[in-house]
Amino acid sequence: MTRRWHSIATFVLVTIVFSYSTGPVLGQSFHTQASYSFVTVDIPTPDGQFGFTTLEDINAKGEIAGAFTNSIVGPFGYILDKKFRPTEIRCSEDVLSTEPQSINNQGEITGFASVITQRIPIPFPPFEILITKISGFFFDKKGGCTILDFPGATLTEATGVNERGQVVGDYRDAAGRFHGFIWDDGQFVTFDVTFPNATGTALTAINNGGQIVGFYSDTAGQAHPFLYDNGVLTPLEFPNAQFTSVSDINERGQIAGTYTLDAVNGPSHGFVLEDGNFATIDVPFPGVRFTDVRGINDRGQIVGRYLVSNPGDPVNPFVNHGFIATPTGSAKLVALSAEGTNEPPGQVTNDEIRRVSIGSVKNRWLALSLLGDGL
């Protein structure tokens, strides 16, 4: 099958905060400071709505995989290039939608998709009923698309890919139990953890060294994250948290995820774990109730989503926005003018919040860039 790229948007909304520091988190030895510049990215739905964007992963080139959806449309998977130009991801005519989960430095992508398994004709609009299933997919560096279905599984989700093209994820067997898997060179291998109370396993990411992160469910239905490294399983619970999830691991062994100290009332926070130390990541905009860190690249840049209250809409009481957080150092944040013009860029100073529209202007694209340590 052939990779298909479709343009899906002519307008992207971006908000920037430069140089924000999170404080220390009590409970064990932590980094005393985690300083990031934040960029908010919103891609409109086909009906022009904002507030339904999630960024799932970012590679070292700054290419981003993500998706958007609301209560009516989607999900729609997309890739953002370094200039924030989005293109929709489609695998084949039988794939209704895609949700990319991971992108490696070669631009290979994995995720899951809604795949048509049966078309039932009916005599009135829409004239057919579509029966679908959830399958994994893998776009290789040659542009080929492979649908991933674990043999005998009722559901397959691909969630991580490394530079070798090794894919990890989870599948549901005929009895309804979830198992982790590794897909390598066309072959599936089941990966189940050996914790005594584990009833199901899911893998979320793998790096080139073979380190794998994921989670298992226990007999009470609670999820517990773990690291697999050279045959050793290590629990990764955030201290005193009622819920912890891990979503990615980079080549430096940095692990990204989310935790909440109060699973009922929230809020939720992102984190980066390095050398046994947790650093909390909170998007610093007013009214943020939920920060969900989804991906981390080898430069330490993280992506994800954040939620804010939307009390005026009973259908969508919360809206989510994608974000990029870049570790700060000597970086200067610059809003670039349209490509090919001589207009000078406008620099965004420390702690200044600026909203920039990115879209098609006389067939040229506006872009944002971080110089030095940035994008």
N, C-alpha and C positions, 0 to 999 in steps of 0.2 A: 504494500500500500504506500501511497505517496503523501508526504506531509503537505498540508494545506494551510496557508496563512491568509487570514482575512482581516482587513482593516475594520476596527470596531468603534472607533471614537475619533472625533475631531476636536475634542476639548477635554482637557484634564486640569483639575484644580489642585494646586499645590500650596501648602502653608509651611513656613519655615520658622524654626526657632534655633538660634545658635547658642552653643555653650550652656548646657544644662547639667547640673551635677546632682546625682542622687546621694542621699546620706547613707551612713552605714546601717546595716540590718543586724539586730542583736540576735544572739543565739549560738554562734560559734565564731571562729576567726573569719572575718570578711574583708574584702577590699574596703578601704575607708572612703573611696570616692570613685564614682563611675560617671565620667563626663562625656556627653554626647551632643551632637547637633541633630536636631529632629526635622524631618521633612514629611509633611502629610500629603498623601496622594489619593485623589478620588477620581474614579472613572465613572462616567454616567451610564446608567442603564439605557436600553434602547428608547425608553420614553422620557429620557432627559433627567432622571432623578439622580441625586448624589446621596452618599451615605450608606452604600452597600458594598464597599471595596475591602478586600483582604489581600495583603501581600504575603505569599507563602515562603518564598526563598529568594536568595540573591547570590550570584556567583562573584568571583574575584574581578570580573570585567564590569560589574555593575548591572548586568542583565537580571531582570526580576521576573519571577513566575508568580501568578496570582489568579484571582477570580472575583467576580462580583455577582450578586444575586439579591432579589428581594422577595416579597411574598407572592409575586405574580410571575416574574421571569427568572430565567437562569437555572443553574449556574452557567456562567460563561467564563471559560479559561482564557488567559491571555499571557503574552510576554511583553514586558516593557524593555525597550533598549535603553542605552545610556542617556538618550535624550528624551526619555519618557514617552516614546511613541509606542502605542499599544497595537498589537496584532492578535486577533483571535486564533486559538488553536483548534483545529479540527483534524480528526484522524481518518475518517471515512464517511461515506454516505449513511452508514448504519449507526454512526455515533451521534446521539442527540446533543450531548454536552460533555465538556471536559472540565476537570478540576485539577490543574497542575499542583504538585506538592513539592517538587524538588528540581533544581537545575544545577548541573555541574559546570565546570569551567570550559568544557568543550561545547556547551550549549545543548547537551542532551537533557531531556526532560522526562520525568515520570510523574504519574498521578493516577487518578481514576476517572472513569467515564461511564455515562449512561448509554448502553449499547442495545439496539433493537434486536430482539430475538424472534419476534413474530409480528406479522401485520395481519389483522383480522378485518376484512372488508365489511362495511356497514352501508345502508342505502341512503344515509343522510350525512350532512357535514359533521365532522371533518372527513367522512367517508372511509375511515379506517381507525381501528383501535390498535395502539402500539403496545406490545409487551416488551419490557426492558429488563435489563439486569445491570448490576454494577461490576465493572471489570477494571483491571489495571491497564495502563498503557505505557509504552516506552518509545520516545522519539530518539533515534540514534543520530550520530554526527553526519551520516550520509543522507539524512532526510527521510528515512524509512520509519514507519509507525507499526509497532507490534502490539496487539491486544494481548493482555496477560490474564489468563484464566487458570487458576490452580486446578489440576485434574480432580473432578468430582465435587468441587466447591460450589456453593450457592452464591457466594460473593467473594470478590478479590479486590483488594485495595493496595496499590503501589504507592509508597510514601517517601522513599529515599533512593538516591543514586550517587555513586562515587565516580571517579575519573576512569575506572576500569569498566564502567557500564554495569557493575553489579547493582542489582535492585533489591530493596527490602520492602516489606509490607506485611499485610495480614490477609487471611482468608477464613471463611466460615464453612465448616464441614456440614454434612447432611444432618448431623445431630444438633446443629446450632452452636457448636463450640468454635471459638476463634483460636487460630494458630498463627505464629509468625512464619515468614518464609524469606528465603534468599533465592533470587533468580540470577543465574550466572551462565552465560554462554548458552542460553536456551533451556537450561535445566533448573527445575524447582527443587529446593531442599527445605523441609519443614524445620522450624526453629521454635522449640518450646522450652521455657525456662524450667528450672528444677526446684524452685522454691516450694516448700512443703504444702502450702495452702493455695497454690496457683491453680486456677481453673481455666485460664485463657491467656494468650500471649499476642501482643502486637508489636512490630518493629517500626520505628519512625525514621531512622537515619543511619547511614554507614559512611565512614571515611575511608581513605585509601589504605590506612593501616589495618583495616578490618575491625576497628572499634565500632560497636553498634549500640544505639540507645533505643529504648522502647519502654513498654509498660506491660504489667500483667494484672489480671483481675483475680481477687481472692474469693473465698466462699461467701463473703458478705456483699460481693459486687463492687468492692472498692478497688480503684486503680492505683498501682504502685509503680513508679518509674525505676529503671535500672540502666546500668552500663555493663556491656559485655566487652571484655578486653582480654584476648589471648586465653580464653577458657575460664576466666574469672567473672562472676556476676556480682555487681556491687549495687546495693540500693541507693537511690538518689533523692530521698525525701528532703524537702526544704524544712529546716528545723521549726517545729511548732505549727507547721502548716496543716490544715485539714485536707488540702488537696494539692498535689504537685503533678505537673505533666512535663515531659521533655520532648522537644520537637526536632532538634538538630544537633550535630556535632561537626566541627571543622577539623582541618588538618593539624591545628595546634592543640587539639583536645578540648577546646572550649565547648561547653554544652549550653544550649539555650532552651528556655522553657518558661512556664507560668506557674504561679502558686497563689493560693488564697488562705488567709488565716481564719476566715469565717465563710464556710461554704454556703451558708444560707443568705447572709446579708452582704457578703463581699466587703470591700472591692477586691479585684484580682490584680496581681502584679506580675510583670515579667522579671526574668533573671538571666544572668550569665554565670556559669559555674566554671572556675578555672583553678587548678591546683588545690582543690578542696575548699575553695572560698567562693561564697555566693555574693553577687552584687545585684541589688534590686534595680530594675529598669521600669520607670513610670513615665508615660507620656505626659509632659508638663502643661497641657492645655486645661483651661477651666472646665469643670464638670465631668472630667473623665472618670468613669466608674470601673473600667476594665482595660487593662493592658495585656495583650496576648502576643508574646514573642514567638515567631514561627520559624525563622531561619537565621543562620549566621554564616558569613563567608570567612575566608582565610585571613582577611584584613580586620576582622572583628566587627564589621558592619552587621547590623541586625535589621530584620524586617518583621512586620506583623500587622496587627490591627488594634484599634482602641475603640471603645464604646462610650457614647454619651447619651444622656436621657433625651427622649423625644416625646414629652408628655402629650403633645397635641395630636398624636397619631396612635389610636388604640390598636391598629393593625401592626405597626412597627414602633413599639414604645422605646426602642433603643436603635440608634443608627451606628454603624461602624465605618471607620475610615482606615485606610492603609497608612503605614508610616515606615520611614527609613531612619535609622539612628546610626550615626557615624562617630566613632571615638574621636574626640577633639585633641588637637595638639597645636601645630602651627597652621592648621587649616584656615582658609579664608573662604567664606561663603559668597558666591557670586551668582547673580541672576543674569544669564547671558541673553543678549538680544537675538533677533532672528538671524539664522545662518545666512552668511553671505552679505550682511549689511555692515555698515561702518559705525553703527550706533554703539556708544560705549556701554559696557556692562555696569550694572548698579550693584555696589557692594552692600551686603547686609551685615550690620555691625552686631557685636555681642548683645545677646538678650533681646534683640529686636525681633518682633513678630511681623512677618510680611506675607501677604497673600498674592500669589502670582497665577495668572491664567496661562495655561500652556495649550496651544491649539494651532490650527492651520491658518497661517497669515500669508496670503499671496503665494500659496504652495510652499511656504517655508515654515519650519517648525521652531517655536520658541523652546528653550531648554533651560534647565538648571544644572549647575555643576559646582562641585566642591573642589577647590584647588588644594594642593598639598596632600593632606591626609584624607581628603574627601572623595566624593564620587568621581 
